[in-house]
Amino acid sequence: MSPVGRSLPLTDPRDVADLRTYLSRARGVDPQGAVRFQARGRALGAYVCVLEPHGLLDTTPTVLGLRTAALAGEQALDVTVPLGGVLDRMPRQDQDATDVGLPPVDANVSWAGIAPPLGGWTPVGSVAGDALREVARAGIAEVARAVPTDAGAAVVDTVRSQVWGRSSGWAEPLAGRLTGAPLPDGAAFAAYSLGFLRPGAEVAVAENGRWVRLSTPGGHVLAKR
């Protein structure tokens, strides 16, 4: 696909609207963030980064969001572009538009080089979405209390690493079935921030090596433990 005039043809205008909402939420987490689009055949995956470590000593987990959609035609694509550039090109008024335009300039972000498994996931059960919501809200409030308004990036990163890198026990019902490390609270933060949680709904959990996946009808969270 050439860098000029490249676009993603989706099958349904509602998918375009849902993708816009998802990317808008991701930009709310990181205004300078990026989205990685991977297309294989007629399947499209849109990855965003909610959390990632900064430096070798940073213990912040890598936590990605994923939303999928159907393409109108077969594509072979793997490109990472700025969130703002995509959102600026997404149709707002045309309710029938199905094409998603991509900006001509790619984004160079380290997390795009980390590839979660596409297959081989082992289901381990489910957790209550309401529990994830409570953990996320409590963590957001804790970060807000701990970070001064004039704090530098290093202070913010340290607090976020402490809050979102720990496991506060929301996945305790799965303790006997998970083979890897405990699930980080950052996974709950991602599911909440990206709008994947619905009141009273369960969240399916699967794992593959160091990766864990939380799945809802609205999308997936992929966390590297």
C-alpha positions in Angstrom: 0.0 0.0 0.0 1.5 3.3 -1.0 2.0 6.0 1.7 -0.2 8.5 -0.3 -3.9 7.9 -0.3 -3.8 4.7 1.7 -7.0 3.7 3.4 -8.8 0.8 5.1 -12.2 -0.2 3.5 -14.5 -1.5 6.3 -17.8 -3.3 5.6 -20.1 -1.4 7.8 -20.4 2.3 8.8 -21.1 1.2 12.3 -17.6 -0.3 12.5 -16.2 3.0 11.5 -18.1 4.7 14.3 -17.0 2.1 16.8 -13.4 2.4 15.7 -13.6 6.1 16.1 -14.8 5.8 19.6 -12.1 3.2 20.5 -9.3 5.4 19.1 -10.7 8.5 20.8 -10.6 6.7 24.1 -7.0 5.6 23.4 -6.0 9.2 22.7 -7.6 10.1 26.0 -5.1 7.8 27.7 -2.1 9.1 25.5 -2.7 12.2 23.5 0.5 11.5 21.5 -0.3 7.8 21.1 -0.3 5.6 18.0 -2.3 2.8 16.6 -1.0 -0.3 14.8 -3.2 -1.6 12.1 -2.6 -5.3 11.1 -4.6 -6.6 8.2 -4.6 -10.3 7.1 -7.1 -11.3 4.5 -10.3 -9.6 5.4 -9.6 -9.3 9.1 -8.3 -6.0 10.6 -6.8 -5.6 14.1 -6.3 -2.2 15.6 -3.7 -2.2 18.5 -3.1 0.7 20.9 -0.8 1.0 23.8 -2.2 1.8 27.2 0.9 1.1 29.3 4.6 0.4 28.6 7.9 0.5 30.5 10.2 3.5 30.0 13.8 2.3 30.5 15.3 -1.0 31.7 14.5 -0.5 35.4 10.8 0.4 34.8 8.5 -2.4 35.9 5.4 -1.1 34.2 3.8 -3.9 32.3 3.2 -3.7 28.6 -0.6 -3.5 28.1 -2.2 -3.2 24.7 -5.8 -2.8 23.6 -7.1 -4.6 20.5 -10.3 -4.1 18.5 -11.1 -6.0 15.4 -13.2 -5.3 12.3 -14.0 -6.9 9.0 -12.5 -5.4 5.8 -14.5 -5.1 2.5 -11.6 -6.7 0.6 -8.5 -8.7 1.3 -5.5 -6.7 2.5 -2.0 -7.4 3.7 -0.9 -4.6 5.9 1.1 -3.8 9.1 1.5 -0.1 9.7 1.7 2.1 12.8 0.4 5.6 12.5 -0.4 8.5 14.9 -3.8 8.3 16.6 -4.5 12.0 15.9 -3.8 11.6 12.2 -6.3 8.7 11.9 -9.0 10.5 13.9 -8.6 13.7 11.9 -9.3 11.7 8.7 -12.3 9.7 10.0 -15.6 10.8 8.7 -17.8 12.5 11.3 -20.8 13.6 9.3 -21.2 11.0 6.6 -23.2 8.2 8.2 -22.6 5.9 5.2 -18.8 6.2 5.0 -16.9 2.9 5.3 -13.3 4.0 4.4 -10.8 4.9 7.1 -8.1 7.1 5.8 -4.5 6.7 7.1 -2.0 9.5 7.5 1.0 9.5 5.1 3.5 9.5 8.0 4.1 6.4 10.1 4.7 6.5 13.9 7.9 5.2 15.4 7.0 3.6 18.7 8.8 0.8 20.5 5.7 -1.1 21.6 4.8 -1.8 17.9 7.7 -4.2 17.8 6.1 -6.4 20.4 3.9 -8.9 18.8 1.3 -10.7 21.0 0.4 -14.2 19.9 -2.3 -14.5 17.4 -3.2 -18.1 18.3 -2.5 -20.8 20.9 -4.4 -19.1 23.7 -5.6 -21.3 26.6 -8.9 -20.2 28.2 -8.6 -20.1 32.0 -12.0 -18.8 33.0 -13.6 -15.4 33.6 -13.6 -12.5 36.0 -16.3 -10.0 36.9 -16.1 -6.8 34.8 -17.4 -4.8 37.8 -14.3 -5.9 39.8 -12.0 -4.6 37.0 -13.9 -1.3 37.0 -13.5 -0.9 40.8 -9.7 -1.6 40.6 -9.3 0.8 37.7 -11.1 3.6 39.4 -9.3 3.1 42.6 -5.9 3.1 40.8 -6.8 6.3 38.8 -7.7 8.0 42.1 -4.4 6.8 43.7 -2.3 8.1 40.9 -4.1 11.5 41.0 -3.4 11.8 44.7 0.2 10.7 44.5 1.3 12.8 41.5 1.8 16.6 42.2 0.4 18.9 39.5 4.0 20.0 38.6 5.5 16.5 38.7 8.0 15.6 36.0 7.8 12.6 33.7 10.1 10.5 36.0 7.8 10.9 39.0 4.7 10.2 36.9 6.3 7.0 35.5 7.3 5.8 39.0 3.8 6.2 40.4 2.1 4.6 37.4 4.6 1.7 37.5 3.8 1.1 41.2 0.0 1.3 40.8 -0.5 -0.5 37.6 2.3 -3.0 37.9 0.9 -4.6 41.0 -1.9 -7.2 41.3 -4.5 -6.4 43.9 -6.3 -9.7 43.7 -9.2 -9.0 41.3 -8.3 -12.2 39.4 -8.0 -14.3 42.6 -10.8 -16.7 41.3 -8.4 -17.8 38.6 -5.4 -18.3 40.9 -5.4 -22.1 40.5 -5.7 -22.0 36.7 -3.2 -19.3 35.7 0.3 -20.7 35.0 2.1 -17.3 34.7 2.5 -14.3 37.0 -0.5 -12.6 38.5 -2.5 -10.3 36.3 -1.4 -6.7 36.7 -3.9 -4.0 37.7 -2.9 -2.2 34.5 -5.0 -4.7 32.5 -8.0 -3.6 34.4 -7.1 0.0 33.8 -6.9 -0.7 30.0 -10.2 -2.5 29.9 -11.9 0.4 31.7 -10.2 3.3 29.9 -10.9 1.8 26.5 -14.6 1.3 27.3 -14.6 -2.5 27.1 -16.5 -3.1 30.4 -20.2 -3.4 30.6 -22.1 -3.4 34.0 -22.7 -7.0 35.3 -20.8 -8.6 32.4 -18.1 -11.2 32.7 -14.6 -10.8 31.1 -13.1 -14.0 29.5 -9.5 -14.6 30.4 -6.9 -16.6 28.4 -3.1 -16.9 28.5 -0.2 -17.8 26.2 3.2 -17.9 27.9 3.9 -14.5 29.4 0.8 -13.0 27.8 -2.7 -12.8 29.2 -5.8 -11.7 27.2 -9.0 -10.2 28.6 -11.8 -10.5 26.1 -15.2 -8.7 26.0 -17.6 -8.0 23.1 -16.1 -4.5 22.9 -12.5 -5.6 22.5 -9.5 -7.2 24.0 -6.7 -6.3 26.4 -3.3 -8.0 26.0 -0.9 -7.7 28.9 2.7 -9.0 29.1 3.5 -10.1 32.6 
